[in-house]
Amino acid sequence: MKTDLVIAGLLIHENKVLLVHHKKLGLWLPPGGHIEKNETPDAALRREMKEELGISVEILNKPDFPMQGNIKEHLAVPFYSNVHSVGDHDHSCFYYICKPMMPDTINLNKEELNQIAWFTAEELSKPFIPADVRNIALLAFERFRNLE
């Protein structure tokens, strides 16, 4: 089975996480998408957030050490990764914790997404939130508190 590399961003703002209702999959998920050829995961995450939500994000958990030697860019460290099925192929997904730069300016891409919503940790227990998404989002909340 084919496996694609993808990223997902858990945007956290005011003790809520943003999830999107994906048109093709019909599920509530964190925003994200495929890593394109010659693209870093960080660049893919920034691009997908712009394409899907029209916003810029700050990707958290970047290393804090000098840019020396051959280093061109410090990349964020995913707080979680997995392989999951999307029906006809698998996704190897790297999950990142992000903060929206201007959360009030979100502009939904209606070609890909039905809607967006912000969820508290307690609201993630709603039955329409897939169990894996709930668990990943709860882990993001926990890790976010440690990054602040």
N, C-alpha and C positions, 0 to 999 in steps of 0.2 A: 504494500500500500504506500502511496505517496505521502511524504511528510514535508510540510512547509514550515519555515521559521516565521514566527509572528511575535508581536509584542502586545501588551495590554497595560493601560494605565489606570491605577486606582486613584482617582482625584478625590482628595479629602479637603473639605472646607467647612468650618464651623461645626465640627463633630458629625459631619455627614459625608457619605461617599456617593459619587455620581455613577449611576448605571444607565445604560441605553437599551432600548428595546429594538433589537436587530431585525430588520425586515426579512432577510433571507432565512435566518435560523428561527425566527419567532420566539426568541428568548431574551431575558434580561441579562445583560453582560456588561463588563467594564468596556469602555471604548478601546479600540486598538485595530490592528490589522497586520498585513503581511510586511515583512522586511524585504525591500526591493534590492535588486542586484547593486552592488557597490555602495550600500547604505548601512550605516551603523545602527544598532538597536536604538540608541538615543535619537538619532536623526529620524528614524522611522516613527518613533513615538511622538516627537514634535510635529512631524508631517501629518500623522493620523489625527492628532488632536485638532490641528488646523482644518483638515478636510471634513471631519465628522462634526466638530463642535464650533469651529471658527475662533478658537482661543489659543493663546500661548500658555505653556505650562512651565513650572519649575520642577525638574526631575530631581528628587531627593536621593540621598545615599551615594553621593559622588565622593571618591577618595580625596583626601586633603593632603597632598604632598607635591613637591616641586615638579614643574614641567621641565625635566632635564633629559639629556640624551636624545633618543629617537622618539620620545613620546610626543604625539601630535595633539592628543585630546584625552582627558580622563573620562571614562565612561561610567555611568551609574551602575551599581551592582543590583541586579534584580533581588527582590525580597523573597521571590518564590518562582519556581518554574515547573512545568509539567508537559506531558504529551496527552492530548485529548482528541477525540473523534469529532469531526464536523460532518459526518455522514459519508461522503465519497472519498475523503482523505483525512489525514491526521494533521494536527497543529502541534509543533513544539513551541510552547509559549513561554516568554520571559515577562514576568509581571513586575511593574515598577510603581512606586508610590510617588504621586505628583501633587503639586498645589497649583490650582488655576491662577494665572496672573491677574485676571479680571473676571471673576466668576459671574458677574451680572451681565456680561456681554456674550453669553453662549448663544450661538446661532446654529440650530439643528440642521444637519444635512438630511433633508427629507427623502433623498433618493436611496439612502442606505438604512436610515433609522426611522422608526415610527414615533418614538418619543424618548424623553429623558426624564429622570427623576432623581432627587437626592434622598438618601436613606440613612437613618440613624442605625446604630448597631442593633437596636431592638427591632426596628422595622424590617431588617433582613430576614427575620423569621417568617415573613409572609409566604404563603404556599406557592406563589408564582415565581419566587426567586429560587433558581436551581441550587441544590445543596452544595455543589462545588463552588459556585459563585459566592454563596453565603459564607462558606468557610474561608475562602481566599480574602474576601472583604473584611471579615473579622480579624484575620491575621494582619491585614494592612492597617487596621485601626490600632492594633497592638504595637506593631512596628513603628507606626507614625508617632505614637506617644514617646517612643524611645529616641526618635530622631529630633524631636523638638528641643 
